[in-house]
Each structure stands twice: as structure tokens, then as C-alpha cells.
Amino acid sequence: MKTKFSIGDHVKWNSEAGIVSGKIIKIHVKDFDYKGYTHHATKEDPQYEIRSDKSDHIASHKGSALTKIKF
């Protein structure tokens, strides 16, 4: 069973810069274009837009890359 996240959840993920944390700001359930790439998402396997806690950078990841944290 895949973990489902909600808008406002705090999550962490592994990036090129190490472990990053942020808040989910949007959930995509259909394919969408972001930063010049098509990201694939479905209702069963959504993609999450996350705003970094430190830099306000916006990232997009599937739920399998995320871990919910208490903030």
C-alpha cells in the first residue's frame, strides 16, 4: 500500500544536497509540465509539490520518495 499525503503535511526526501524537508502545497493526479518536463501522475500514484523549509524552492516528487515527519 502506498502512503498518501495531504496538503500541509511536512515531509523529507533525499536530494543531491542531502536530506531536505518541506511542506506539501499541491497534489497532482494527472500528468503535468513542470520546469520543462512532463511529470507523470495518476490518482493512484500522485505527485506532490513541496516547498522547501529552508529555501522556498519548489520540488515535485512521487510519494515513494517522501517520508512524513513531525514538524
CHARMM internal coordinates of N, CA and C (Angstrom, degrees):
IC EDIT
DIST 1 N 1 CA 1.4532
DIST 1 CA 1 C 1.5292
ANGL 1 N 1 CA 1 C 109.55
DIST 1 C 2 N 1.3175
ANGL 1 CA 1 C 2 N 115.97
DIHE 1 N 1 CA 1 C 2 N 132.91
DIST 2 N 2 CA 1.4602
ANGL 1 C 2 N 2 CA 120.92
DIHE 1 CA 1 C 2 N 2 CA -179.21
DIST 2 CA 2 C 1.5172
ANGL 2 N 2 CA 2 C 109.79
DIHE 1 C 2 N 2 CA 2 C -84.21
DIST 2 C 3 N 1.3316
ANGL 2 CA 2 C 3 N 115.04
DIHE 2 N 2 CA 2 C 3 N 143.77
DIST 3 N 3 CA 1.4570
ANGL 2 C 3 N 3 CA 120.31
DIHE 2 CA 2 C 3 N 3 CA 176.82
DIST 3 CA 3 C 1.5086
ANGL 3 N 3 CA 3 C 109.28
DIHE 2 C 3 N 3 CA 3 C -74.19
DIST 3 C 4 N 1.3169
ANGL 3 CA 3 C 4 N 116.37
DIHE 3 N 3 CA 3 C 4 N 133.00
DIST 4 N 4 CA 1.4630
ANGL 3 C 4 N 4 CA 121.61
DIHE 3 CA 3 C 4 N 4 CA 175.88
DIST 4 CA 4 C 1.5182
ANGL 4 N 4 CA 4 C 108.34
DIHE 3 C 4 N 4 CA 4 C -104.50
DIST 4 C 5 N 1.2941
ANGL 4 CA 4 C 5 N 116.12
DIHE 4 N 4 CA 4 C 5 N 139.16
DIST 5 N 5 CA 1.4538
ANGL 4 C 5 N 5 CA 122.29
DIHE 4 CA 4 C 5 N 5 CA 179.71
DIST 5 CA 5 C 1.5184
ANGL 5 N 5 CA 5 C 109.02
DIHE 4 C 5 N 5 CA 5 C -116.32
DIST 5 C 6 N 1.3235
ANGL 5 CA 5 C 6 N 116.00
DIHE 5 N 5 CA 5 C 6 N 161.37
DIST 6 N 6 CA 1.4570
ANGL 5 C 6 N 6 CA 122.43
DIHE 5 CA 5 C 6 N 6 CA -179.68
DIST 6 CA 6 C 1.5199
ANGL 6 N 6 CA 6 C 109.80
DIHE 5 C 6 N 6 CA 6 C -121.56
DIST 6 C 7 N 1.3287
ANGL 6 CA 6 C 7 N 116.22
DIHE 6 N 6 CA 6 C 7 N 158.40
DIST 7 N 7 CA 1.4591
ANGL 6 C 7 N 7 CA 120.76
DIHE 6 CA 6 C 7 N 7 CA 174.42
DIST 7 CA 7 C 1.5272
ANGL 7 N 7 CA 7 C 107.56
DIHE 6 C 7 N 7 CA 7 C -59.32
DIST 7 C 8 N 1.3225
ANGL 7 CA 7 C 8 N 115.78
DIHE 7 N 7 CA 7 C 8 N 133.90
DIST 8 N 8 CA 1.4613
ANGL 7 C 8 N 8 CA 121.83
DIHE 7 CA 7 C 8 N 8 CA -178.70
DIST 8 CA 8 C 1.5189
ANGL 8 N 8 CA 8 C 113.94
DIHE 7 C 8 N 8 CA 8 C 97.91
DIST 8 C 9 N 1.3439
ANGL 8 CA 8 C 9 N 117.95
DIHE 8 N 8 CA 8 C 9 N -15.46
DIST 9 N 9 CA 1.4721
ANGL 8 C 9 N 9 CA 120.53
DIHE 8 CA 8 C 9 N 9 CA 177.54
DIST 9 CA 9 C 1.5250
ANGL 9 N 9 CA 9 C 109.60
DIHE 8 C 9 N 9 CA 9 C -65.91
DIST 9 C 10 N 1.3283
ANGL 9 CA 9 C 10 N 116.18
DIHE 9 N 9 CA 9 C 10 N 141.80
DIST 10 N 10 CA 1.4606
ANGL 9 C 10 N 10 CA 121.46
DIHE 9 CA 9 C 10 N 10 CA 172.45
DIST 10 CA 10 C 1.5229
ANGL 10 N 10 CA 10 C 107.80
DIHE 9 C 10 N 10 CA 10 C -93.46
DIST 10 C 11 N 1.3293
ANGL 10 CA 10 C 11 N 115.42
DIHE 10 N 10 CA 10 C 11 N 131.81
DIST 11 N 11 CA 1.4531
ANGL 10 C 11 N 11 CA 121.42
DIHE 10 CA 10 C 11 N 11 CA -177.07
DIST 11 CA 11 C 1.5257
ANGL 11 N 11 CA 11 C 109.45
DIHE 10 C 11 N 11 CA 11 C -135.20
DIST 11 C 12 N 1.3298
ANGL 11 CA 11 C 12 N 115.20
DIHE 11 N 11 CA 11 C 12 N 165.45
DIST 12 N 12 CA 1.4652
ANGL 11 C 12 N 12 CA 120.45
DIHE 11 CA 11 C 12 N 12 CA 173.04
DIST 12 CA 12 C 1.5153
ANGL 12 N 12 CA 12 C 107.68
DIHE 11 C 12 N 12 CA 12 C -130.26
DIST 12 C 13 N 1.3432
ANGL 12 CA 12 C 13 N 115.20
DIHE 12 N 12 CA 12 C 13 N 157.70
DIST 13 N 13 CA 1.4496
ANGL 12 C 13 N 13 CA 121.06
DIHE 12 CA 12 C 13 N 13 CA 178.09
DIST 13 CA 13 C 1.5158
ANGL 13 N 13 CA 13 C 108.55
DIHE 12 C 13 N 13 CA 13 C -154.09
DIST 13 C 14 N 1.3113
ANGL 13 CA 13 C 14 N 115.26
DIHE 13 N 13 CA 13 C 14 N 161.48
DIST 14 N 14 CA 1.4514
ANGL 13 C 14 N 14 CA 121.63
DIHE 13 CA 13 C 14 N 14 CA -179.37
DIST 14 CA 14 C 1.5278
ANGL 14 N 14 CA 14 C 108.37
DIHE 13 C 14 N 14 CA 14 C -92.64
DIST 14 C 15 N 1.3221
ANGL 14 CA 14 C 15 N 116.42
DIHE 14 N 14 CA 14 C 15 N 123.96
DIST 15 N 15 CA 1.4638
ANGL 14 C 15 N 15 CA 120.63
DIHE 14 CA 14 C 15 N 15 CA 178.03
DIST 15 CA 15 C 1.5201
ANGL 15 N 15 CA 15 C 109.10
DIHE 14 C 15 N 15 CA 15 C -121.67
DIST 15 C 16 N 1.3269
ANGL 15 CA 15 C 16 N 115.55
DIHE 15 N 15 CA 15 C 16 N -179.70
DIST 16 N 16 CA 1.4665
ANGL 15 C 16 N 16 CA 120.44
DIHE 15 CA 15 C 16 N 16 CA 177.54
DIST 16 CA 16 C 1.5251
ANGL 16 N 16 CA 16 C 110.98
DIHE 15 C 16 N 16 CA 16 C -60.70
DIST 16 C 17 N 1.3350
ANGL 16 CA 16 C 17 N 116.61
DIHE 16 N 16 CA 16 C 17 N -26.43
DIST 17 N 17 CA 1.4618
ANGL 16 C 17 N 17 CA 121.56
DIHE 16 CA 16 C 17 N 17 CA -178.16
DIST 17 CA 17 C 1.5277
ANGL 17 N 17 CA 17 C 112.23
DIHE 16 C 17 N 17 CA 17 C -92.89
DIST 17 C 18 N 1.3243
ANGL 17 CA 17 C 18 N 117.63
DIHE 17 N 17 CA 17 C 18 N 4.43
DIST 18 N 18 CA 1.4582
ANGL 17 C 18 N 18 CA 121.59
DIHE 17 CA 17 C 18 N 18 CA -178.13
DIST 18 CA 18 C 1.5204
ANGL 18 N 18 CA 18 C 110.82
DIHE 17 C 18 N 18 CA 18 C 109.16
DIST 18 C 19 N 1.3149
ANGL 18 CA 18 C 19 N 116.49
DIHE 18 N 18 CA 18 C 19 N -158.04
DIST 19 N 19 CA 1.4531
ANGL 18 C 19 N 19 CA 121.38
DIHE 18 CA 18 C 19 N 19 CA -179.04
DIST 19 CA 19 C 1.5269
ANGL 19 N 19 CA 19 C 109.47
DIHE 18 C 19 N 19 CA 19 C -76.91
DIST 19 C 20 N 1.3245
ANGL 19 CA 19 C 20 N 116.00
DIHE 19 N 19 CA 19 C 20 N 128.48
DIST 20 N 20 CA 1.4602
ANGL 19 C 20 N 20 CA 122.88
DIHE 19 CA 19 C 20 N 20 CA -179.22
DIST 20 CA 20 C 1.5269
ANGL 20 N 20 CA 20 C 107.79
DIHE 19 C 20 N 20 CA 20 C -121.83
DIST 20 C 21 N 1.3200
ANGL 20 CA 20 C 21 N 116.22
DIHE 20 N 20 CA 20 C 21 N 146.29
DIST 21 N 21 CA 1.4677
ANGL 20 C 21 N 21 CA 119.72
DIHE 20 CA 20 C 21 N 21 CA 176.30
DIST 21 CA 21 C 1.5182
ANGL 21 N 21 CA 21 C 109.29
DIHE 20 C 21 N 21 CA 21 C -125.03
DIST 21 C 22 N 1.3226
ANGL 21 CA 21 C 22 N 115.04
DIHE 21 N 21 CA 21 C 22 N 156.78
DIST 22 N 22 CA 1.4519
ANGL 21 C 22 N 22 CA 119.94
DIHE 21 CA 21 C 22 N 22 CA 179.96
DIST 22 CA 22 C 1.5098
ANGL 22 N 22 CA 22 C 111.44
DIHE 21 C 22 N 22 CA 22 C -172.59
DIST 22 C 23 N 1.3147
ANGL 22 CA 22 C 23 N 114.66
DIHE 22 N 22 CA 22 C 23 N -176.62
DIST 23 N 23 CA 1.4600
ANGL 22 C 23 N 23 CA 122.32
DIHE 22 CA 22 C 23 N 23 CA -176.46
DIST 23 CA 23 C 1.5200
ANGL 23 N 23 CA 23 C 109.28
DIHE 22 C 23 N 23 CA 23 C -115.02
DIST 23 C 24 N 1.3301
ANGL 23 CA 23 C 24 N 116.74
DIHE 23 N 23 CA 23 C 24 N 133.64
DIST 24 N 24 CA 1.4619
ANGL 23 C 24 N 24 CA 121.33
DIHE 23 CA 23 C 24 N 24 CA 177.75
DIST 24 CA 24 C 1.5221
ANGL 24 N 24 CA 24 C 108.75
DIHE 23 C 24 N 24 CA 24 C -69.42
DIST 24 C 25 N 1.3471
ANGL 24 CA 24 C 25 N 115.45
DIHE 24 N 24 CA 24 C 25 N 127.26
DIST 25 N 25 CA 1.4569
ANGL 24 C 25 N 25 CA 120.24
DIHE 24 CA 24 C 25 N 25 CA -178.35
DIST 25 CA 25 C 1.5279
ANGL 25 N 25 CA 25 C 112.92
DIHE 24 C 25 N 25 CA 25 C -114.89
DIST 25 C 26 N 1.3398
ANGL 25 CA 25 C 26 N 117.57
DIHE 25 N 25 CA 25 C 26 N -15.91
DIST 26 N 26 CA 1.4576
ANGL 25 C 26 N 26 CA 120.90
DIHE 25 CA 25 C 26 N 26 CA -179.26
DIST 26 CA 26 C 1.5195
ANGL 26 N 26 CA 26 C 109.74
DIHE 25 C 26 N 26 CA 26 C -158.44
DIST 26 C 27 N 1.3324
ANGL 26 CA 26 C 27 N 115.95
DIHE 26 N 26 CA 26 C 27 N 147.51
DIST 27 N 27 CA 1.4592
ANGL 26 C 27 N 27 CA 121.67
DIHE 26 CA 26 C 27 N 27 CA 178.01
DIST 27 CA 27 C 1.5230
ANGL 27 N 27 CA 27 C 107.92
DIHE 26 C 27 N 27 CA 27 C -122.25
DIST 27 C 28 N 1.3407
ANGL 27 CA 27 C 28 N 116.00
DIHE 27 N 27 CA 27 C 28 N 126.18
DIST 28 N 28 CA 1.4658
ANGL 27 C 28 N 28 CA 121.48
DIHE 27 CA 27 C 28 N 28 CA 179.31
DIST 28 CA 28 C 1.5234
ANGL 28 N 28 CA 28 C 109.26
DIHE 27 C 28 N 28 CA 28 C -104.13
DIST 28 C 29 N 1.3348
ANGL 28 CA 28 C 29 N 116.40
DIHE 28 N 28 CA 28 C 29 N 132.19
DIST 29 N 29 CA 1.4640
ANGL 28 C 29 N 29 CA 121.10
DIHE 28 CA 28 C 29 N 29 CA 178.45
DIST 29 CA 29 C 1.5328
ANGL 29 N 29 CA 29 C 111.42
DIHE 28 C 29 N 29 CA 29 C -118.87
DIST 29 C 30 N 1.3351
ANGL 29 CA 29 C 30 N 116.41
DIHE 29 N 29 CA 29 C 30 N 5.99
DIST 30 N 30 CA 1.4597
ANGL 29 C 30 N 30 CA 122.69
DIHE 29 CA 29 C 30 N 30 CA 173.97
DIST 30 CA 30 C 1.5186
ANGL 30 N 30 CA 30 C 107.71
DIHE 29 C 30 N 30 CA 30 C -134.48
DIST 30 C 31 N 1.3250
ANGL 30 CA 30 C 31 N 117.34
DIHE 30 N 30 CA 30 C 31 N 158.76
DIST 31 N 31 CA 1.4611
ANGL 30 C 31 N 31 CA 121.21
DIHE 30 CA 30 C 31 N 31 CA 176.72
DIST 31 CA 31 C 1.5284
ANGL 31 N 31 CA 31 C 109.33
DIHE 30 C 31 N 31 CA 31 C -55.06
DIST 31 C 32 N 1.3374
ANGL 31 CA 31 C 32 N 115.90
DIHE 31 N 31 CA 31 C 32 N 144.10
DIST 32 N 32 CA 1.4582
ANGL 31 C 32 N 32 CA 120.49
DIHE 31 CA 31 C 32 N 32 CA -179.07
DIST 32 CA 32 C 1.5173
ANGL 32 N 32 CA 32 C 109.47
DIHE 31 C 32 N 32 CA 32 C -149.08
DIST 32 C 33 N 1.3354
ANGL 32 CA 32 C 33 N 115.86
DIHE 32 N 32 CA 32 C 33 N 154.10
DIST 33 N 33 CA 1.4588
ANGL 32 C 33 N 33 CA 121.71
DIHE 32 CA 32 C 33 N 33 CA 177.08
DIST 33 CA 33 C 1.5170
ANGL 33 N 33 CA 33 C 108.90
DIHE 32 C 33 N 33 CA 33 C -94.60
DIST 33 C 34 N 1.3303
ANGL 33 CA 33 C 34 N 115.10
DIHE 33 N 33 CA 33 C 34 N 133.79
DIST 34 N 34 CA 1.4571
ANGL 33 C 34 N 34 CA 120.62
DIHE 33 CA 33 C 34 N 34 CA -179.20
DIST 34 CA 34 C 1.5151
ANGL 34 N 34 CA 34 C 108.30
DIHE 33 C 34 N 34 CA 34 C -149.25
DIST 34 C 35 N 1.3181
ANGL 34 CA 34 C 35 N 117.01
DIHE 34 N 34 CA 34 C 35 N 122.49
DIST 35 N 35 CA 1.4601
ANGL 34 C 35 N 35 CA 123.39
DIHE 34 CA 34 C 35 N 35 CA 179.61
DIST 35 CA 35 C 1.5268
ANGL 35 N 35 CA 35 C 112.29
DIHE 34 C 35 N 35 CA 35 C 54.26
DIST 35 C 36 N 1.3391
ANGL 35 CA 35 C 36 N 115.49
DIHE 35 N 35 CA 35 C 36 N 39.96
DIST 36 N 36 CA 1.4563
ANGL 35 C 36 N 36 CA 120.66
DIHE 35 CA 35 C 36 N 36 CA 175.76
DIST 36 CA 36 C 1.5175
ANGL 36 N 36 CA 36 C 115.81
DIHE 35 C 36 N 36 CA 36 C 83.20
DIST 36 C 37 N 1.3138
ANGL 36 CA 36 C 37 N 118.07
DIHE 36 N 36 CA 36 C 37 N 4.66
DIST 37 N 37 CA 1.4629
ANGL 36 C 37 N 37 CA 121.83
DIHE 36 CA 36 C 37 N 37 CA -179.43
DIST 37 CA 37 C 1.5206
ANGL 37 N 37 CA 37 C 110.23
DIHE 36 C 37 N 37 CA 37 C -125.11
DIST 37 C 38 N 1.3216
ANGL 37 CA 37 C 38 N 115.61
DIHE 37 N 37 CA 37 C 38 N 148.55
DIST 38 N 38 CA 1.4575
ANGL 37 C 38 N 38 CA 120.07
DIHE 37 CA 37 C 38 N 38 CA 172.94
DIST 38 CA 38 C 1.5183
ANGL 38 N 38 CA 38 C 107.95
DIHE 37 C 38 N 38 CA 38 C -88.42
DIST 38 C 39 N 1.3113
ANGL 38 CA 38 C 39 N 116.18
DIHE 38 N 38 CA 38 C 39 N 121.82
DIST 39 N 39 CA 1.4641
ANGL 38 C 39 N 39 CA 122.50
DIHE 38 CA 38 C 39 N 39 CA 176.84
DIST 39 CA 39 C 1.5204
ANGL 39 N 39 CA 39 C 107.37
DIHE 38 C 39 N 39 CA 39 C -100.44
DIST 39 C 40 N 1.3187
ANGL 39 CA 39 C 40 N 116.12
DIHE 39 N 39 CA 39 C 40 N 133.55
DIST 40 N 40 CA 1.4545
ANGL 39 C 40 N 40 CA 121.07
DIHE 39 CA 39 C 40 N 40 CA -176.56
DIST 40 CA 40 C 1.5208
ANGL 40 N 40 CA 40 C 110.21
DIHE 39 C 40 N 40 CA 40 C -95.25
DIST 40 C 41 N 1.3166
ANGL 40 CA 40 C 41 N 114.97
DIHE 40 N 40 CA 40 C 41 N 130.29
DIST 41 N 41 CA 1.4538
ANGL 40 C 41 N 41 CA 120.67
DIHE 40 CA 40 C 41 N 41 CA -179.42
DIST 41 CA 41 C 1.5216
ANGL 41 N 41 CA 41 C 108.88
DIHE 40 C 41 N 41 CA 41 C -147.35
DIST 41 C 42 N 1.3094
ANGL 41 CA 41 C 42 N 115.06
DIHE 41 N 41 CA 41 C 42 N 147.74
DIST 42 N 42 CA 1.4591
ANGL 41 C 42 N 42 CA 121.70
DIHE 41 CA 41 C 42 N 42 CA 174.78
DIST 42 CA 42 C 1.5195
ANGL 42 N 42 CA 42 C 108.09
DIHE 41 C 42 N 42 CA 42 C -135.65
DIST 42 C 43 N 1.3135
ANGL 42 CA 42 C 43 N 115.76
DIHE 42 N 42 CA 42 C 43 N 170.76
DIST 43 N 43 CA 1.4587
ANGL 42 C 43 N 43 CA 119.54
DIHE 42 CA 42 C 43 N 43 CA 176.96
DIST 43 CA 43 C 1.5285
ANGL 43 N 43 CA 43 C 110.53
DIHE 42 C 43 N 43 CA 43 C -61.23
DIST 43 C 44 N 1.3305
ANGL 43 CA 43 C 44 N 116.29
DIHE 43 N 43 CA 43 C 44 N -36.20
DIST 44 N 44 CA 1.4604
ANGL 43 C 44 N 44 CA 121.48
DIHE 43 CA 43 C 44 N 44 CA -179.73
DIST 44 CA 44 C 1.5251
ANGL 44 N 44 CA 44 C 112.86
DIHE 43 C 44 N 44 CA 44 C -77.97
DIST 44 C 45 N 1.3232
ANGL 44 CA 44 C 45 N 117.34
DIHE 44 N 44 CA 44 C 45 N -25.17
DIST 45 N 45 CA 1.4661
ANGL 44 C 45 N 45 CA 122.32
DIHE 44 CA 44 C 45 N 45 CA -178.23
DIST 45 CA 45 C 1.5384
ANGL 45 N 45 CA 45 C 109.27
DIHE 44 C 45 N 45 CA 45 C -138.97
DIST 45 C 46 N 1.3368
ANGL 45 CA 45 C 46 N 116.81
DIHE 45 N 45 CA 45 C 46 N 72.39
DIST 46 N 46 CA 1.4679
ANGL 45 C 46 N 46 CA 120.16
DIHE 45 CA 45 C 46 N 46 CA -175.53
DIST 46 CA 46 C 1.5237
ANGL 46 N 46 CA 46 C 113.19
DIHE 45 C 46 N 46 CA 46 C -72.27
DIST 46 C 47 N 1.3159
ANGL 46 CA 46 C 47 N 115.04
DIHE 46 N 46 CA 46 C 47 N 166.01
DIST 47 N 47 CA 1.4628
ANGL 46 C 47 N 47 CA 122.37
DIHE 46 CA 46 C 47 N 47 CA 170.67
DIST 47 CA 47 C 1.5213
ANGL 47 N 47 CA 47 C 106.84
DIHE 46 C 47 N 47 CA 47 C -110.99
DIST 47 C 48 N 1.3228
ANGL 47 CA 47 C 48 N 115.14
DIHE 47 N 47 CA 47 C 48 N 146.55
DIST 48 N 48 CA 1.4541
ANGL 47 C 48 N 48 CA 121.55
DIHE 47 CA 47 C 48 N 48 CA -176.31
DIST 48 CA 48 C 1.5163
ANGL 48 N 48 CA 48 C 109.94
DIHE 47 C 48 N 48 CA 48 C -116.88
DIST 48 C 49 N 1.3457
ANGL 48 CA 48 C 49 N 116.62
DIHE 48 N 48 CA 48 C 49 N 133.00
DIST 49 N 49 CA 1.4599
ANGL 48 C 49 N 49 CA 121.22
DIHE 48 CA 48 C 49 N 49 CA 171.80
DIST 49 CA 49 C 1.5128
ANGL 49 N 49 CA 49 C 107.07
DIHE 48 C 49 N 49 CA 49 C -91.79
DIST 49 C 50 N 1.3331
ANGL 49 CA 49 C 50 N 115.95
DIHE 49 N 49 CA 49 C 50 N 130.69
DIST 50 N 50 CA 1.4546
ANGL 49 C 50 N 50 CA 121.09
DIHE 49 CA 49 C 50 N 50 CA -175.32
DIST 50 CA 50 C 1.5323
ANGL 50 N 50 CA 50 C 109.09
DIHE 49 C 50 N 50 CA 50 C -128.54
DIST 50 C 51 N 1.3254
ANGL 50 CA 50 C 51 N 116.38
DIHE 50 N 50 CA 50 C 51 N 134.41
DIST 51 N 51 CA 1.4651
ANGL 50 C 51 N 51 CA 121.68
DIHE 50 CA 50 C 51 N 51 CA 175.47
DIST 51 CA 51 C 1.5246
ANGL 51 N 51 CA 51 C 107.41
DIHE 50 C 51 N 51 CA 51 C -96.37
DIST 51 C 52 N 1.3275
ANGL 51 CA 51 C 52 N 116.68
DIHE 51 N 51 CA 51 C 52 N 121.89
DIST 52 N 52 CA 1.4610
ANGL 51 C 52 N 52 CA 122.24
DIHE 51 CA 51 C 52 N 52 CA 179.90
DIST 52 CA 52 C 1.5236
ANGL 52 N 52 CA 52 C 110.71
DIHE 51 C 52 N 52 CA 52 C -60.66
DIST 52 C 53 N 1.3305
ANGL 52 CA 52 C 53 N 116.04
DIHE 52 N 52 CA 52 C 53 N 139.05
DIST 53 N 53 CA 1.4602
ANGL 52 C 53 N 53 CA 121.10
DIHE 52 CA 52 C 53 N 53 CA 178.00
DIST 53 CA 53 C 1.5248
ANGL 53 N 53 CA 53 C 112.22
DIHE 52 C 53 N 53 CA 53 C -65.95
DIST 53 C 54 N 1.3287
ANGL 53 CA 53 C 54 N 117.50
DIHE 53 N 53 CA 53 C 54 N -32.36
DIST 54 N 54 CA 1.4645
ANGL 53 C 54 N 54 CA 120.16
DIHE 53 CA 53 C 54 N 54 CA -173.92
DIST 54 CA 54 C 1.5183
ANGL 54 N 54 CA 54 C 113.95
DIHE 53 C 54 N 54 CA 54 C -92.39
DIST 54 C 55 N 1.3234
ANGL 54 CA 54 C 55 N 117.79
DIHE 54 N 54 CA 54 C 55 N -38.32
DIST 55 N 55 CA 1.4592
ANGL 54 C 55 N 55 CA 119.02
DIHE 54 CA 54 C 55 N 55 CA -170.13
DIST 55 CA 55 C 1.5230
ANGL 55 N 55 CA 55 C 114.87
DIHE 54 C 55 N 55 CA 55 C -116.25
DIST 55 C 56 N 1.3118
ANGL 55 CA 55 C 56 N 118.76
DIHE 55 N 55 CA 55 C 56 N -5.43
DIST 56 N 56 CA 1.4677
ANGL 55 C 56 N 56 CA 123.24
DIHE 55 CA 55 C 56 N 56 CA -174.09
DIST 56 CA 56 C 1.5231
ANGL 56 N 56 CA 56 C 112.51
DIHE 55 C 56 N 56 CA 56 C 65.28
DIST 56 C 57 N 1.3391
ANGL 56 CA 56 C 57 N 117.96
DIHE 56 N 56 CA 56 C 57 N 8.50
DIST 57 N 57 CA 1.4574
ANGL 56 C 57 N 57 CA 122.50
DIHE 56 CA 56 C 57 N 57 CA 174.97
DIST 57 CA 57 C 1.5271
ANGL 57 N 57 CA 57 C 108.41
DIHE 56 C 57 N 57 CA 57 C -63.24
DIST 57 C 58 N 1.3264
ANGL 57 CA 57 C 58 N 117.29
DIHE 57 N 57 CA 57 C 58 N 143.23
DIST 58 N 58 CA 1.4543
ANGL 57 C 58 N 58 CA 122.04
DIHE 57 CA 57 C 58 N 58 CA 176.81
DIST 58 CA 58 C 1.5227
ANGL 58 N 58 CA 58 C 108.49
DIHE 57 C 58 N 58 CA 58 C -102.28
DIST 58 C 59 N 1.3308
ANGL 58 CA 58 C 59 N 115.54
DIHE 58 N 58 CA 58 C 59 N 128.23
DIST 59 N 59 CA 1.4677
ANGL 58 C 59 N 59 CA 121.69
DIHE 58 CA 58 C 59 N 59 CA 177.45
DIST 59 CA 59 C 1.5211
ANGL 59 N 59 CA 59 C 108.19
DIHE 58 C 59 N 59 CA 59 C -121.58
DIST 59 C 60 N 1.3132
ANGL 59 CA 59 C 60 N 115.96
DIHE 59 N 59 CA 59 C 60 N 159.66
DIST 60 N 60 CA 1.4582
ANGL 59 C 60 N 60 CA 121.66
DIHE 59 CA 59 C 60 N 60 CA 177.40
DIST 60 CA 60 C 1.5251
ANGL 60 N 60 CA 60 C 108.27
DIHE 59 C 60 N 60 CA 60 C -129.31
DIST 60 C 61 N 1.3350
ANGL 60 CA 60 C 61 N 116.22
DIHE 60 N 60 CA 60 C 61 N 127.25
DIST 61 N 61 CA 1.4605
ANGL 60 C 61 N 61 CA 120.95
DIHE 60 CA 60 C 61 N 61 CA -178.11
DIST 61 CA 61 C 1.5138
ANGL 61 N 61 CA 61 C 111.47
DIHE 60 C 61 N 61 CA 61 C -144.14
DIST 61 C 62 N 1.3251
ANGL 61 CA 61 C 62 N 115.14
DIHE 61 N 61 CA 61 C 62 N 153.96
DIST 62 N 62 CA 1.4626
ANGL 61 C 62 N 62 CA 120.51
DIHE 61 CA 61 C 62 N 62 CA 170.13
DIST 62 CA 62 C 1.5214
ANGL 62 N 62 CA 62 C 108.67
DIHE 61 C 62 N 62 CA 62 C -76.80
DIST 62 C 63 N 1.3087
ANGL 62 CA 62 C 63 N 115.81
DIHE 62 N 62 CA 62 C 63 N 158.64
DIST 63 N 63 CA 1.4576
ANGL 62 C 63 N 63 CA 121.20
DIHE 62 CA 62 C 63 N 63 CA -178.24
DIST 63 CA 63 C 1.5137
ANGL 63 N 63 CA 63 C 113.28
DIHE 62 C 63 N 63 CA 63 C -59.72
DIST 63 C 64 N 1.3256
ANGL 63 CA 63 C 64 N 118.08
DIHE 63 N 63 CA 63 C 64 N -29.11
DIST 64 N 64 CA 1.4630
ANGL 63 C 64 N 64 CA 121.31
DIHE 63 CA 63 C 64 N 64 CA -178.53
DIST 64 CA 64 C 1.5269
ANGL 64 N 64 CA 64 C 112.20
DIHE 63 C 64 N 64 CA 64 C -65.02
DIST 64 C 65 N 1.3323
ANGL 64 CA 64 C 65 N 117.81
DIHE 64 N 64 CA 64 C 65 N -19.74
DIST 65 N 65 CA 1.4687
ANGL 64 C 65 N 65 CA 121.58
DIHE 64 CA 64 C 65 N 65 CA 179.67
DIST 65 CA 65 C 1.5208
ANGL 65 N 65 CA 65 C 112.40
DIHE 64 C 65 N 65 CA 65 C -92.03
DIST 65 C 66 N 1.3358
ANGL 65 CA 65 C 66 N 117.25
DIHE 65 N 65 CA 65 C 66 N -5.30
DIST 66 N 66 CA 1.4601
ANGL 65 C 66 N 66 CA 121.56
DIHE 65 CA 65 C 66 N 66 CA -172.63
DIST 66 CA 66 C 1.5167
ANGL 66 N 66 CA 66 C 112.58
DIHE 65 C 66 N 66 CA 66 C -109.82
DIST 66 C 67 N 1.3340
ANGL 66 CA 66 C 67 N 115.49
DIHE 66 N 66 CA 66 C 67 N 150.45
DIST 67 N 67 CA 1.4592
ANGL 66 C 67 N 67 CA 123.21
DIHE 66 CA 66 C 67 N 67 CA 173.27
DIST 67 CA 67 C 1.5196
ANGL 67 N 67 CA 67 C 107.42
DIHE 66 C 67 N 67 CA 67 C -130.36
DIST 67 C 68 N 1.3228
ANGL 67 CA 67 C 68 N 116.16
DIHE 67 N 67 CA 67 C 68 N 127.63
DIST 68 N 68 CA 1.4689
ANGL 67 C 68 N 68 CA 119.99
DIHE 67 CA 67 C 68 N 68 CA 179.29
DIST 68 CA 68 C 1.5305
ANGL 68 N 68 CA 68 C 109.54
DIHE 67 C 68 N 68 CA 68 C -72.05
DIST 68 C 69 N 1.3279
ANGL 68 CA 68 C 69 N 115.40
DIHE 68 N 68 CA 68 C 69 N 138.32
DIST 69 N 69 CA 1.4680
ANGL 68 C 69 N 69 CA 120.55
DIHE 68 CA 68 C 69 N 69 CA 179.17
DIST 69 CA 69 C 1.5217
ANGL 69 N 69 CA 69 C 108.98
DIHE 68 C 69 N 69 CA 69 C -128.84
DIST 69 C 70 N 1.3279
ANGL 69 CA 69 C 70 N 114.76
DIHE 69 N 69 CA 69 C 70 N 157.39
DIST 70 N 70 CA 1.4676
ANGL 69 C 70 N 70 CA 120.17
DIHE 69 CA 69 C 70 N 70 CA 172.27
DIST 70 CA 70 C 1.5016
ANGL 70 N 70 CA 70 C 106.65
DIHE 69 C 70 N 70 CA 70 C -88.27
DIST 70 C 71 N 1.3199
ANGL 70 CA 70 C 71 N 116.04
DIHE 70 N 70 CA 70 C 71 N 134.41
DIST 71 N 71 CA 1.4532
ANGL 70 C 71 N 71 CA 120.51
DIHE 70 CA 70 C 71 N 71 CA -175.66
DIST 71 CA 71 C 1.5023
ANGL 71 N 71 CA 71 C 110.61
DIHE 70 C 71 N 71 CA 71 C -120.31
END
COOR INIT
IC SEED 1 N 1 CA 1 C
IC BUILD
